[in-house]
Amino acid sequence: MPGRGERGEMEAFRYYAPTEMRFGCGLLTGLGEHIRGARRVCVVTGRRSAEASGLKARLERLLKAAGVERVVFGAGPPNPPCAVVDEIGARAREAGCELVIGVGGGSAMDAAKGAAVAATNATPVAELVGTRWPNRALPLLLIPTTAGTGSEVVQYAILTDKGKSDKVARGDKVNLNGPDTFPYLALLDPELTVGLPREYTVDTGVDAFCHAAEGTMSRRANPLADALALEAIGRIRHALPRAVAEPGDLGARGEMLYAASVAGLVLAQTGTTMVHALSYPLTLWHGVSHGRANAALIAHGLDFNYAAAPEKIGRVYELFGGGRGRAGVEALKAWLDGLGVVTRLWHYGMAREEIAACTDYVMARRSTKASPRDVRTEDVAELLEEIL
């Protein structure tokens, strides 16, 4: 974990964040200024919300007014399957699209990244995971309508590969990423997040908190990521309850959108830890949303790792007003409880009979190794038993 060398000097680190961020109310109206002269554009939205809210029609009007000749639309469902991404990419390729715009939550933006890769590479994206694909992906412009995943500023596209597991009907999570899955621009318009239902506001908001908290305790952390993580956590701690209580509070929505992107800047450097690894079975086996699954586990994950990173995790606890150690984790749990987050696994359908399989799954994830505490099989099994 980056810190001080033997002589007290700061250790070397690298920070790479190539995405331009623009923040401000009403930014969507200027969309045409940022499409780099593209005449054929693929737009990836959520499965239903963009059409129901009128956002899809608005996007088409804005692009047509900017001189775009053809707009190809695609929909990214929750936990977007690789096969869906391949299909969108193929349509973009056939239409000669020059740009992919992702508008929506994390699933829509991740699907947009996958489609940008698929549009220039005929190989199924599932086969490109963990490789350097032959042809550069189409340029990406991302516009979040939720405040949570930070996908708009990171290189990761979390997809579902149904061919990766013969045991799990929903497939397995895979991470498609490369230097060209970073978007060139993220447009952060708080107006697009106003009115997000309470459930999604909580799920996405706590996901952003997890990215920042996991990032600062990660073995891959660095001083700049640490500073950004604490900035994001401090904002989320106060703004998320406000956004939940007053869905139309534009100030709170803006704070959350900003904080989620800052947490994304952390995630892009550090990746995730055992918390995300623990959360995936809840999503894959029990259909729990990604953000809610992380929210159920984050307090337990921080507590588990506290002895290995007391300074880092202690600073997180202090932002919740509970001090360090046991008082700190209890303060965090109280905050989660106030948002309606249950932190026991039985609530989400997890059974004691699944602990062994869940343990094996977690231990096979590389993100577990980024946790500050060395994670052993028996530790995971014991933790799951304890928090069931």
N, C-alpha and C positions, 0 to 999 in steps of 0.2 A: 504494500500500500504506500503510495508516494508520501513522502514526508521529509525528514531531515537526514542527511548523510552522517557518516561517522564524525565528521568535523563540524557538523552543525549547518552545512550549506544546504540549500534547497535542492532536491533531486531533480534531474531533468525530466521533462514531460513534453507531450505534443498535444495540441488542441486544434482540431480542424473543423470548421463550420462554414461551408461555402454558400449556404443559403442566405439570400437577401430577405430581410423581414421588413414588412411595412405594416404599421399598426394605425388604425384610426376608424372612426365611425363613418360609414358611407363609402368606404374604399371600393366596394364592389362596382359602383357606378363607373369607375375608371378602368375597368377590366381591360378594355380594348387597348389601353396604352401600354400594356405589359405582355402582349402576346407575340412580340418579336416579328410582326408582319406575317404570321402564319395565315394561310388561306384555307387549310383543311385541318380541323381540330377534333380531337376525341375528348368528350367530356364524360367523366365517370362520377356518378352521384350515388347516394344511398338507394336502397331498393324501392322505397315508397315516399319518404318524407319530402324529397325535393319536388316531386310532381304534385303532391297534395298541397304543399305550401305555395306553389306558384314559382318557386325558385328556378325550376328547370326551364320554364318558359321565359323567365327573366334573363337567364344566362344566354338562351338562344337569341333573344332580342339584342342583348349587348354585343354578342359576337357578330351578328349580322350587321349591326350598325358600324362595327369596326372593320368591315370588309371581308369577313370570313365567308367563303363560298359554300362550304359544307361543314355541318356539325354532326358527328357520329356520337350517339349517346350509349352509355353502358351503365349497368347497375352493379354496385358492389354489396352483396348481402353480408350480414354479420359473419365473422370468421370466414372471409372469402375463399372459396375453393380454388385451387390452381386451375381446374378445368374451366371455371367461369372466367378467370383472368385470361386464359389462353383464347377463349372465344372473343372477348372484347378486343384483345390485341390483334386477332386475325381480321376483325372487321375494320379496325383502324389501319391495318396494313393494306387491305384491299381498297380502302378509300384514299390511300395516299396521305394519311394524316401526318402533319409536321410537328404537332404539339399535343400533349395530353394534359388536361386540366382535371384535377380531382377536387370535388366539392362535397363536403359532408363530414361525417365522423371518421374515426380511425379506419374502419373497414373500407369505406369508400376511397380514402386516400391511399391505403395500402393496395387496394385493387388497381388504382390508377398507376401506381408504381409498377406493379406486375404487368399491367397492360402495356406500359411504355417499353418494358423489356421484350414482351411477347411480340409487339408490333414490328420489331426489327430483327427478331430471331425466331426462325420457324420451329426451333426445338421447344418442346413443352417446358414451361417454367419450372416444373417440379424437378426436371433433370438439370436445370441450371443452378439450383441451390448449392451454394458452396463452391461455385466455379466462377471463372471469368468468362462471361458470355462473349461470343465472337464479335457481335456488332453492338455499337453503342446504343443505349436506349434513347427513345425520343425525349426531348426536353420536357420537364415537369413543372407545372405551376399548381400549387396547392392552396386551397381555401377552406379552412376548418369551419364547421358550423356547430361544433361542440368544443368544450374546453377540457381536454383530457389526455389524449394519446401523445400529443406532440409530434405526430407523424409528419406534420408540415415542415419540420426542420431536421428530421433524422433520415438516415439512409435505409432503415429497416422497413421491409414489407412483410408483415406477419400473415402468412397464408395457411390454408388447411390443405394438406395433401392426403387424399383418401387412399392413396396407394402405399402410404408409408407404414400402415399398421393393419395387420390382419386380425387384431384383437379388439380394436376400437372402431365402432361403426362410423363415428363422426370423423375418423382419420386422425392425423397428428399435426401439430403446429410446426411449420417450417419458416425459416428466416431467409428471404431472398434479399440480398444486399450487395451493393458494389458502389464505386465512386460516382456512377451516373444515376443512382437511385436517390441521391440528394436532389431535391427540387432546386431550381435556380431562383425561385421566388415563392415566398409565403405571404399571402394577403390576409391580414388579421383584422376582420371587421366585426366588432362586438355586436353590432345590430343583428347579425346573422345567428347569434346564439340566444337572443332574447326569446323567452317563451318555451325553451326546451323543457320538457316535462320533468317533474321532480326526480323520478327514478333515474333518468339519464343524466340529469345534472349531478346527482350524487355519484353515480357509477363512474362517469368520466372525470369528475373532479378529484375523486379519491385515487383514481388511476394516475393522475398527474402527481399527486402527493407521493405515491409509491415510486414513481420514476425518480423523483428528487431524493427521497429518503434512501432508496436502494443505491442510488448513484453515489451518494456521499459516503456510504459505508463500504462500497465495492473496493476490491483490491485494485481495480483499474482507475480509481479516482485520482484526480490531480487538484492542485490548489484552486485553479480557475473554476473547475466543475464544482468543487466544494462551495465556493462563494455563490455561484449561481443556484445551487441546490438550496442553500439556506434562504436566499432571496425568494425562491419559488414557494418553499414551505411556509415562510412567514406570511406571504400573501394569501395562500390557499387556506391557512388556518383561520383567517378572519373573513375572507371573501366568500368561501363556499357556503357556510351557514346563511349568509345574507342572500346569496343567489337562490338557495333552496327556499328560504322564507318568503322572499319577494322575487318571483320569477321575472318581473319586468324591470328590476333594478339594473339599469344599464351600466352604472358604475361598478357594481359587483360582477356583472357579466364581463366587463372589460378587464377587471383585475384578474379574473379567472382565465380568460383567454391569453392574457399576457403571461401569467404564471405557468400555464400549461405548456406554452412554447418555450419558456425558460427551462422548465423541467425537461423538455425535449432536447434542448441544447446539452443538458447534463447526460441524458440517455445516449445521445449520439457518441459520447466519449467513453462512457463506462459500461454500457449495456445494463443488463439486469442481474439479479442474484437469485438465491434459492427461493425467494418469495414468489417470483413469477413462475419458477419451476413447480412449486407447490400448487399454484393456482390453476395450472393447465388441466389437471384431471377434473377439477370442478366444472370447467368449461366443456371439456371434451366428453366427459362421461355423464354429466348431470345438467348440461345446458345452461349453466350459470354464466351471466355476462362476464366478459373479461375484467372490466373494472370492479365489479362487485366481488368477484373471486379474489382479486388482489386485496381489496379492502378487508375481506374477511381474515386475511392472513398476515397483513403487514405488521400489526402490533406484535403478533407472536414471533414473526421473523426478526424484528428488531430486538425483542427480548432475548431470543435464542443467541443472537450474535453480540449482545451487549458486552460481555466480558472480553471479547476480542477487539472491540473498537469503542471503549467507553467514552472517549473524548468526542468522536464523531457522532455517535448515537445520542450521547448526552446532550449535545447541542440541539439535536432534533427535539428531544424531550422538553428542553427548556423553552422552546418556542410555543409549547402547549401549556406552559405555566405550572408544570408539575415538578420541576427540578429534575435531578438525574436518578438513575436506578429505578427501583420499584415504583416510586411515586410518579416518575415520568411515564412509564408505560401505562399506568392506571389513568393518568391524565389523557393520554392519547386514546385509550379505550373509551373514556367518557365522551370525548369529542366524536368518535365514530358512532357511539351509541346515540348521541344527539342527532346524528344524521340518519339514524335508522338502520345502521349497519350491524348485523349480527356476526359475532366473531367465533361462533362454534360451528363446526363442520356438519354436524348432524342436521342442522337447520337447512342445509342445501342438498340433503339427500345422501351424504357420504355415510357409509356403513363400516363397522369395525372389520367386516370381512374383506374390505377393499384396501386395508392399510398396507398389506404386503405388496400388492400390485402397484399402489400409489408410490410406495417407497422405491420400488425398482424403477419406476418411471422418473421420479425426481433425481435419483442418483445417475441416471443416464443423460441428464441434461447438462450441457457444458456451463450454463449460467450458474449452476450450484457452486462451481469452483471459484467464482468471483466473490463469494461470501467471505467476510473477514475471518470467520471461524472455520476451521477445517471440518467438513461435513462428512460424517460416517453413516453407513447404512443404519446402524442401530440408533444413531441420533435422530434420524428422520422418522423412523418407526416409533420411537418414544415420543417425539414431538406430536406426531399425528394422533397417537393414542391419547395424549394429554389434552389436546385441543378439540377432540371429537365432540 
